[in-house]
Amino acid sequence: AACSRTREGKERRWGFWRGFGVRCWAAVRKAMSREADAVSPLLADVYQLTMAFAYFRDGRHEMEADFEYFFRKAPFGGAFCVFNGVWEVVRLAKNLRFEKHELAVVRELLLAADSSSATKIDAFIAWLASVNGAMISMRAFPEGSVVFPNEPLLTLKGPIAVIHLLESALLNALNFATLVATKAARLVVAAGPRATVLEFGLRRAQGPGAAMLASKYAFAGGVHASSNLLACSKYGIAPRGTQAHAFVQAFDKDDLRRLERANVGSLESRFVKDVLYLRNALCATDTHDGELAAFTSYALSFPTSFIALVDTYDTLRSGVPNFCVVACALIRACAYRGREEPLKFGLRLDSGDLGALSCSARRVIHEIARRAELPALESAIIVASNDLDEDSITSLGAYVPAERFAAGHVANDKEHSIDAFGVGTRLAACTQQPALGGVLKLVELQQRPCFKTTDESAKATLPFRKQVYRLLSDKRAVADVIARDAESFPQQTISRRAGAVDERRVVARGREPPYAKLALLSDGGEGKNALLSDVWSAGEARGRMRARDDTRKDMIAETDALHASRRHAKQQFALFPSKILRAGAHPMSAKGSNVAATPYIVALSEDLHTLTRALVEENSRMTYIP
């Protein structure tokens, strides 16, 4: 210590750290280049390794511990989350092992901190070499479950040092997956059951890996399709896309004649001539020539799935009329050729007042359909994009279908006619709230209950290994009950509803812990479901995480797990009333909805409440006020 205060000591110390970086870089590169289905155990915070070593020196590293993952507050100002990421965590456990180059990194780290403990460090490294996923077991909610604050969503049991080694990577996997799936679910709820939500976030995501995960978990949360072709190929997601402004700008007025002269006498040439004829017949000659050429070229390439971006020059005076002219030519061509496959066409709005423009576009489409005597044009879909999120979608107001415009409907400023929403930045990067505050906390050690109170009451935790039950009535969820794992399901439960203050309360340093506001709830439901089930034990995947054929007792394939999660999420949404799932207004939103999400009842069993209160009073000198 004295030496480190001198210039010579400082130089020696910094020289060691520089050497540490040089010696370990090759090992780190090896760890980063593992096969795709393995995650290096070096994906951990430094203190996970230093704590594990401290446990080892003290002989506590293999004490049996129970940890629980939960979040304290639902994101985006809402009431719920859509739980995801379990498959990633089971993969972590499956691949938990330290290779020689990784052990070298850990050894260098510990020697840099205390070179006098080389013998103990070597013994620790030898133990670390024996660590594997079979040492722990896990239970979890099914992926795709609708979940609520303070519920234990995933539990781990095993040696305390081993669980610490997994903690940071586990939180990384669960927090991002759950955050994106929740955001996607909120968007789908806001858009409504008749609308399509498209994920357009690839270019806005925080790197290629984040882009893939965003597409994956947006699909798990209910998004219908994605523009990320790699994610679509890997995960079995429907690919969707339109066109960029650059494509429209790449054409000019000369390209119309070029398209007509190309392949004279062919179907393509006749199609271009029909476009030019309809342009004159429908009195759409004041539109941009290059834009019309771009739409025509695109329609020739995709005649049965033509979507035009109409806001490059002037949405209503050029873009929409040009789209209608080309769409009419497609309808006529298909009728002429007797094509039987359905014709899908539409336009995309990417700027301006999307609600007003969609209604105005519907009126233009209706008028041109009437003049062209082509009612099929009325079936055009309208896609909207431009920094959308659930608040801006909700603020558009009520949806007006195309047939009402055909019947003469006059829209107001609280209506829109948008059929699909393309969401990018606000979904892939979750800019409103870029992280979910999920945590992993110790609740039992050697069957001894563990908890913390802290000076910040919101960070207090509940002791004991637990189970969560969902009460159902008339096929609807009415409450979740958190109970001790050792107790039978209680007939009477103690519940906490946000905003409800009981006459009796526990006071701790002038603040109320999260289990302080209590009210009695009777178990009058028709049924109950235990939500935590085994997903990993004895080195094997269990339950929903096991492959369906079960021949090799292997993990379920990633794509199968993803689609199962999506199906389960859809089933879960049917259990909850809209007042629980509706978006609500985010505090950082400039124009959020005025409808707040209703909190869901999450209850504590009477046994868990009583024992926790006794522990708090005993260990923290807390006073109970009757």
N, C-alpha and C positions, 0 to 999 in steps of 0.2 A: 504494500500500500504506500509506504514511504517512497519507494523507488518510483512509483507511478507518478508522484508529484514532481519529479525532476524531468528536465528535458529529455534525458537519456531514457528514463522509464517510459515516458509518453511515446517516444519514437519506437521503442521496443514493442510496446503494446499495440500501437497502430500498425506496425510492421507485421505483427502476428495476424491481425484481422485481414490485412491485404493478402497475406499468404493463405489465409483461410478461404478467401474468395477464389484465388487462383487454383488452389488444390481441389476445391469442391465443384468448380464450374462443370468439369467434365462429367462428374457424377450427377449433377443436377440435369444436364442435358440428356443423360441416359434415362433419368426418371421421367422427364417430360416426353420422351419418345416411346413410351410404353404402347402396347397394343390398345386399340380403341376401347375395349371392354374392361380396362383396368385403370384404377386411379391410384397414384402413388400415395403412400402414407405420409410423404413429406408435404402433402397439401394440408398443412396444419399450421396454426400459430406457434411461434417459438415457445410460448409458455406452456403449451400442451406437453412438449418434450421435457422442459425443465421441471414441471410439476411431477411428471411421471418418474423422473430420476429422483426427485425428493421423496416421493412415495417409496421408491425402491430402497433408498438408503435407510428409510425408517421401517422397512419391513411391512409396509401397508399397501403395496402395489397390487396385491391380489385379493384385497378385501372385497367382498361381494357388495355391489352398489346398485341402486335403482335410480335411473335418471328419466326425466320426462321432458318432452318437447311441447311447447305451447306458445301462443302469442297473447299479449295483454290487451291489444286494441286492434279492431278490424281496420283495414286500410281504406283509403279514399273516402272517409267519412261515412262508411256503410256499417252494416251490422254483422256481416258474415264473411267467411272465406271459402274458397273451394280448394280443399286439401289435395296436394299433389307432391310428387318427388320421392315417394316411398321406393319405387323401383330403383332410383339412383342410390338410395341409402342401402338397400339390400345388395346392390352391386358393390358398394364400398366394403360391406362386411365380407362378401364373397372373395374379394381380391385383397383383403387385409393381410399383408405380409411385407417384411422388410428384406429387400435384396442387399447384397454385399455393398454396392455403391451407395445405397441409402443409409445403411448402418455407418458407413464412413463419414457421411455428412453429419449424422447425429453425434458421432464421437468427436469430430472436429469442433462442433458447436459447444459441447460440454467441456472439452479441454480448454477452449478459449475462455470460458467463464471461470474455470477452476482447475488449473493444470495439476494441482497437488492431489487431486482425487482420481488419479489415473487408474488405480487398481479397482476402485468402486465403479468407475465409468466402464471399464472393460467388462466387469461382471454384469452391469446393466445392459450393455450392448449384447452380451450373450443371451440374456433373458429376452431382450427385444427381438432377437433373431427367432425366438420360438413363438412369438405372438402371431395369432391368426384369428380369423373370423369365427371359428368354432367356439371360441371362449365366451362369446356373448349370445344373447337371445333378444329378439325384438318383437313387440306387438305394435299394431298401428290401426288407425281408422282405414277403411277402404279408400283407395285413391278415387277422387271425384266426390267425396263426401262434402256436404255443406256443414261447416263447423263454425264455432263461436269462441270468443275470447275466454282465456283461462282454462279451456278444456285440454287435458293431456291427450295429444293427438298421436304421439309415438312414444313408446317406452323402451328403454334398454336395461338389460340386467347382465351383470358380469363384473370382472375385476375393474376396480375404479380407474386404474391407470390406463387400461385398454380403452375404456369408454372415452376418457379424456383425449386419447390419440385420434378418435373419430370425430370429436365434437365439432371442430371448425368446418370440416368438409361436409358433415351432416347438415349443419345450419346453412351452409352455402347452397346445398342441393334443395332443401325443403323450402327455404325462404323465397328464393327466386321462382321456383316452380309454382308455389302457392300464390304468390303475388300476381304472376302473369295469368294464371288460370282464373283467379278472382276478377282481375280486370276484364278479361274476356267475357266472363259470365255477366258482369255488370253491363257490358256493352250489348250483349244479346238480350238481356232483360229490357234495357232502354229502347232497343230497336223494335222490340215486339215480335210476336210469333210469326208474322207474315213476312218479315224482312230478312234479308241475307246480310251477314257480317263477314267481311273479307279482311284478312290480315295482310297489310302492305308494309311491314316494318323492317324488312331486311336492311335497307340502306341507312336506317336510323339506329340500329342496334349497336351495342357496345362491343363490336368485334364479331368475327364469324361464328365463334362458339355460342355467344349470347344470342345471335340471330337464329341459330338452329333451335336453341332451347325456347326462345320466344315463340317461334312458329309451332313447336311441339306442344307447349303448354297452353297457348292460345286455342289450339284445336281441342285440347282436353277440356278447356273451359266453355266450349260451345261454338267457337268461330267455325264457319262453314267451309272456308277455303282459304288458300294462301297464295301469294305471288312468289314465295321462296321455292324455286323448283327443286333444289336439293332436299329441302325438308319434305316436300310433297313426295318425292321419290323414295325417301328413306322411311317415312312414317305413314304412307298411304293416305295423304291428305289430297283433296281435290285441288288441282292447280287452276288459278284464275288470273287474268291480266287483261289490260286494255291496250293503250298506246300512250306514248309520251308526246309532249308538245314538240319535241325535236322532230318527231316523225312527220307531224303536220307541217312544220316549218321547212322540211326538206323538199317540199313540192312547190312548184309555181304554176302560172297559167299555161305555160308551154307543155306541161306534163299531161294536161287533158288531151290535147291533140296527139301527143306521143302515144298515149295509151290507146287512143282510137285507131291510130295507124298500125300499131303492133298487131301482128297476127290477123291481118285483114281477112274477113270472112269467118273467123272463128267465133265461138260463143262469147269469149271475152270481148272481142271487138264489138259485137252486137250489144253486149251489156253496156259498154261505154257509150255507144250511140243512144241507147235508151235513157241513160242518165242525162245526157245532153238534151234529149227530147223532153224529158220530164221537167228539167230545169226551166225550159221555156214555157211548157204547158202549165206549170204550177206557179208561174210568175216569181221565180226565185233567182232572177238573173243578177241581182245586186249583191250577191254573196261573194266571198273570197274564192277566186279561181283555184289557187294553190291548195286551199283547204278541201275543196271539192275533189280535186285530183287525189289528194291523200286519202280521203274517205273511199273513193272509188278503188284505188289500188288495194287498200286494206280489205275491202269487201270482196275483191277478186281472190284474195288469199284465204279469207275466212268467210265464205258465203253463208254458212249456217250458224255462225257465232260472231256477228259483226257488232262491235262496240266502238263508238266514236267519241273522242275527246273534243268537246264542242266549244271550249272557252279560250282557244288560242288567240282569236282576233275579236270577235263580238258574238257572245253566246246566242242572243235571241235574233239578231239581224243576219247572222251568217252561219254560225255553227249548227243551230237546230234546223234551219231550213235545208242546209247542205246534207245533214244527216237524213232528213225526211226524204229528200230526193233519191239518195242512194238506197235507203231502205225500201222505198216504193219500187225501184228498179229490181231489187232482190226479190221482192214479193212477186212481181210480174214474171221474173225469170223462173222462179220456182214453180209458179202456176203453169207456165208455158212448157216446162220440162217435165211436169208431173212428178216432182220430187215428193217422196212420202215422209222423209225425216223432218222433225219439227224445226222451224226456222226461229232462231233466237237472235234478237238484235236489240240494241239500246244505245244510250248515250251516257257520258260521264261528265258531271259538273265538278270542277276543281277550284272554283273561286267564287267570290261574291256572296250574296244572300242566298244560300242554298235552298231554303224553303220557298222563298218567293220565285226564284228562278225555276225550280222544279214545277211549280204550278203554271208559270208562264209557258214553260216548254210543253206541258201537257196541252195547253190551249192551242199552241202552234201545231202540235202533232194532230190534234183533233181537226183543226181547220184544214190542214193539208190532206188528211185522210178522207175528209168529206169531199174536197175538190177532186181528188184522184179516184174517188169511189173505190178506195181500198181500206175497208174497215180493219183489216189485219194489222195496219200500221198502229192502231190504238194499243196493241199489246206490247209496244216498246217498253223496255224497262229503263229506269233512271237510276244511275249509280252516282253517289256523292262521295267526295273525299275532301281533304284540306284540313288537317289538324283536328280531326273529329275525336270526341270522347263521349262518355255517357251523358255528361251535362249538356253539351251542345246538341246531341241527338234529341234529348228530352225537350230542350228548349224550342225545337222545331214545331212542336205541337202535334195535332192529330193528323193521321194519314188519310189522304183522300184518294181512292182508287181511280184508275183511268176511266172506268165506265160512268162515274159521276160527272166528269168533265164532258163526256159525250152527251150527257143528259142536260148540259147547260149549267153545271155548278160553277159558282163564282167563289173562289177561295179567299179567305181572309189571312191576316198576318200570323195567325196561330195554327196554320195548316201547311202541309207539305204533301208531295206525291213521290217520295223517294222510295225505291224498292230495295236498294242495297247500299251498304255503307262500307267504304274502304277506310280502314283505320291503320295508321302506321306508327308514327312517333309516340303517340300517347299510349299505345299498347306495347310495342316492343321495348321501349325504354321506360315505360311507366313514369312519365315525367311528373305527374301530380304527386306521386309518392314512390321514389325509386327503390325503396327497400322495405321489406316486412320485418318487424322487430321480433321475430321468433327467437326463443331462447331455450336452452337445455339446462335443466336444474336438477340437482341432487335431492331426492325425496326420502331415500332410505339408505343406510349403510349398516351392513351386518344385521338387518332387520330392525335397526334403530331409526325412528322417524327423524328426518332432517328438514329444516325449513329456515327461512330468513325473514326478518321483519324490516330492518333498515330504517333510515330516517325518511325515506321516500316511500309512503305507504303503498303506492301503486306497484312497487317492485317486491312486495311481500309475496311469499310462496306458501303453498299448502303442502304439508308433510304426507307421508305414507304412499305406498304403491296403490294405484287406483284403477277403477274401471268406470266407464261412462255408459249410461243407459239413455236411450231415447224413448220417451213416452209418446204413444200414438193414440189418437181418438178420431174416429170417422176417417181413417186412412190419412190423417194429417198429423204432423209432428206438433206437439204442444209444449214440450219442455225436455231438456236434457238434465240428467241427474249424475253428478260426480259422487262416487261412493268409494270407500276403501275396498281394495281387492279382496280382503279377507272376510268382508261381511256379506251376508245374503242380501238380495235386493230389498231395500226398505219399503215398508208400507206407508211410512210418513217421511217426507223429505223437507229439508230446510232450503229455501230458494233465495236467490238474490236477483231482484229485478232492478234495472237501472232506474234511479230516481225515487225508488220506494224506500222510505226510512222507517224502520221499526222503532217502537218505543224503547226497546232494549238495545244497547250497543256496546261494543268493546272499544275502549279508548286506549290508544297507544301513543304516548308522547304528543297528545293533542291532535292526532290524525287517525282516521279510520282505515284499517287494512281492507283489502278487497272483499273479505268475507264478513264485513261488519254489518252491512245493510241487509237485514234478513227478514223474511216473512214465511209463514208456514204454508206448505203446499201439500195437499192430499194426493195420493196416487189413485186417481179415479179413471185413469186411462184404460183403453181397451187392450193395450199391448205394450211390450217393452223390448228393446233390442240392445244387447251388449255390443258396443261399437269397436272396442279394442280386441283384435284377434291376432294370433301368431302369424308372423311373416318371415321369421328367420330363427332357427335354433339348431344346435348340434351340427353346425356347418352346412345346413341345407335350407333352401327356400321352403316356406310353408304357405298354406292357404292360397290366397289369391296371387301370391308371388311365385307359385310353383307352376311349371309347365303343365298344360292341360292333359297331355298324353301320360305324364307321370312315369314314363319308362326309364328315364335317366335320373329322375329326381332332381331335375335342373330348374333354373329360373325360367320364368315365363319370358318369352321374347319381348323385346322393348316395344315393338309395334303392337303386339297383342295386348300388352299392359296398357298402352296409351288408349287404344280403342275401348278397352274395358272401362277405363277411367271416364272416358267421355260418355259412355252409355250410363254408367252409374250416376254421373252428374245430372243427366237428363231425368233419371228416375228420382233423384233427390229434389230437384226443383218442383216436382209434382207434390212433394210432401209439405211444402211451406207456402203460406199465403203470400200474395204479392207485397203486402205491407212489410214483410221481413226482407224480401229480395230486392225491392225497388232501390234505385241508385242512391237517392238522397243527394244533398249538396255538399261538395267538397269544400273545406274552408279556404282553399287557395284558388278556387274557381272564380273567374270573373263573371260568369253567367250560369250559375248552377240552377238546378231545379229547386222549387220551393217545397218539395215533398221530401220529408225526412224519413229515413228508414226506421222502422220500429224495432226496438231491442227485443231479442228472443230470451225466454226464461232459461237460465242455466242455474241449476240448483245444487246444493250440497246435501248429502244425506245427513240425517240427524246424528248418526254415529260419527261421521267424519267431522261435522261441525263441532260437536261436543268435545271430542278428543283434541281437535286443533285448538279450540279455545282454551282448554285446560293446559296444553303445552305452552301456548303463548303467555298465559298468565304466570305459569311456573318459571319459564325461562327468561321472560323479559320484564317481570314485575309489573304486569299490566293490570289495570283495575277494571273490574266488571261493575257496571252501573245498572242496577235493576230498574 
